[in-house]
Amino acid sequence: MNRRHALVRRLVADGRLSPDALPSTVDPKAQLRALGRLPVGEKNQTEQRYEDEVLRPRQLAGEIVWYRFEGIKLRLADNTFLEVDFPVMLADGTMELHDVKGSAAIIEEDAKVKMKVAASLYPFVFRIAIPKGRRGGGWTVEEVGPAKVAPHSGAS
């Protein structure tokens, strides 16, 4: 804790300053995640870039017949859902669900676990797309496979 925070805490304890003046104790990773939250249905810059650089050109080339931003929400369990950024239908009828991340460093472990669980429950191909660099640098697109689920051994 720095000296300013210590002074503010002492003034609050003495009743000379409102408790609202206390500094937030949010961890930096949580602050980074909070910065990326936009209203439902609104794309961030990275998602817009992915649509412009990957999805729209592939649709114009005839490889993709349909995609929609936040178009499908999958139920994984009670009160647990997965909503990927772009469900995509390829020309051959295959459904792919693409989730766009700003960098590999900000992919939460629970997000990957949710995608693996979804891949084991639904007949879709799940992909995570990460930009390689600034505009025009291309994309790294990784397929997320199903979670390893133990075989059911209960009586029927």
N, C-alpha and C positions, 0 to 999 in steps of 0.2 A: 504494500500500500504506500503510495507516495505521500508527501507532506501535506499537500492540498486536501487529499481525501481524509487524512487524520484530523486536520483542522475542522473540516466540515462535519465529521462525525462527533467531534468534541462539542461544537456549537449546537448541534442537534440534541445531544445528550443534556446540555445545559439549558435547553429550551429557548435558546436565542435564535434558532433557525428552524424552518419548517422541515419535517422529515422528507418532503418532496425534493429537497436539495441534495439528498444522499445520492452518490453516484450509483449507476446501475452495476449489478454484479453479473451481467450476462457474459458468458464466455465468448471469445472472439469468433469461434466457428458458428455459434448460434446467431451472432450478429451478421455474419456473412450470408447465412441462409436467409435471414429476415430481409436482407437487401434485395434478394432475388424474387420475392413474392409480389406478384401482380394480381389485379382482379381476375376472376375466373373468365376464361375466354380471350384473354389478352396475351399476345406473344411477347416474350422478351427479345432482345436484339439477337441473341444466339439462335433462338428458335426461328425467328424471321429469316436469318441468314441461311439456316439449313433448308428452309422451304425454298428460298430464292436460288440457292446454289445446287441443291440436290433434287428435291422433290419435283418442283415445277419443270426443270429441264427433262427429268425422266418421264414426266407425264406427257410433255410435248413430243418426246421421242416414241411414245406408245408403250413404254415399259410399265407405267403405272396407269390404272384406269380410274382410281379414286383415292383420295386421302382427305382427312379433315382434322383440324387442330382440336385436340381434346375431345375427339368424337366418340370414344368408347370408354366406359368405366367397368372394370372387371371386379366381381366379388370374389375374394379369396377365402374369407371366413367371416364369422359374425363380426360386424363393425370393422372389417379390414378390407380395403379396396385398393385397386391399382388403376390409376388413370395415366396412361402414357401420353406423350405430346402429340404423336401423329400415328393413328391407325392408317395403314396403307394397303390397298388391294392391288396386287400385281396383275398384269395382263393374263397370266395363266390361272388366276383365281386364288392364288396364295395370299393369305392375310399376314402381314407383318406389322408389328407394333414397335415404333421407333420412339425412344426417349432421348432427348437432346440434353447434354450436360455441357457446361461451360469449360470444364477441365476435368481431368481424371482425379485431381486432388479433392474435388468437392463431391464426388460420388459417395453417398452414405452407404454403409454396409447394409442397412435395412432395406434400402432401395434395390440393391442387387438381390438380396434374399427374396423380396417380394416378386421380383421379375422371375427368379428361378422357380418359385412356388407357382406363379401363374403359368410358366412354361410347362410345368408338370400337370396342370389342370386343364389347359385350353389348347386347342389345335392351331396355335399361331406361332409364328417365328418372332422372337423378341430380340430387339437390337438396341444398343446404346451407341449414340453418335457423339463424338467429341471433336471439336475443331483442332486442326493441326497447328494453326497459328492465326495470324491476322487474316483479313479478307483475302480470298483467293488461295489460301494455303492448303485447301482440301480438308478432308474429314477422315477420321479413324472411326470405322463402324465395326463394332464387336457384337457377335451373336451371343446371347445369354441362353445357356442350356437349362434343361429342367433340373430341379433340385433332386437329390438322391433321396428317395423315399423308401423306407423299409417295407417289404412285402407284407400284406395283411395276412395274419395267421389266426384270426378269430374263427369261431365256429359259425356256420351259416344256418 
